[in-house]
């Protein structure tokens, strides 16, 4: 579904992404791990068209999308939850979700919002609360819910566990697993929290200094020594 081939990106004279190649398939959770500063977020911004790739190719459903703008990628079925969540703090939970539902007619928007509230019941309970008044974990659930409002076929998550209490991490992990099991969505999860990634990954990749230095099946992460590669 997503195919990345020999992707390169530079900041000034620094070679940030170095010939990255990988794919993400429907029904699978692909986890990308690595320490801070190895280029993970830069890669995701290239995938979303927020910054251009210097060279290489990004293909989505067998179409080259390097020249597509971010909104075109979203319309094509790619959703992105950035690090830091970036919800609208002055809007209510319901209004935040409506931003993602604006493409639908009223009846369909109601159906999609019901699906989101079923995945994250806390959002329904707090739908009239301002986003900025929610806890970090609730804001993360809202950010994921807003991304799901576009009914994506690829969901990209940038460190969804950052700064969140363990109970909510477990809830988010359960939702990610549910989404993958449906079989119609590919999930690309960027994470530093090894245990969370190891529990969810169907496939894993480890980045270091802009390169993918190791990859394999999620069930083999412990045997492959991935914890030692990403531990600080």
Secondary structure, DSSP 8 states (H G I E B T S, - for coil): -EEEEEEEEEETTEEEEEEEEEEE-TT-EEEEE--TTSSHHHHHHHHHTSS--SEEEEEETTEE-TT--HHHHHHTTEEEE-TT----TTSBHHHHHHHHHTTS-HHHHHHHHHHHHHH-HHHHHTTTSBGGGS-HHHHHHHHHHHHHTT--SEEEEE-TTTT--HHHHHHHHHHHHHHHHTSS-EEEEEES-HHHHHHH-SEEEEEETTEEEEEEEGGGTTTTTHHHHH--
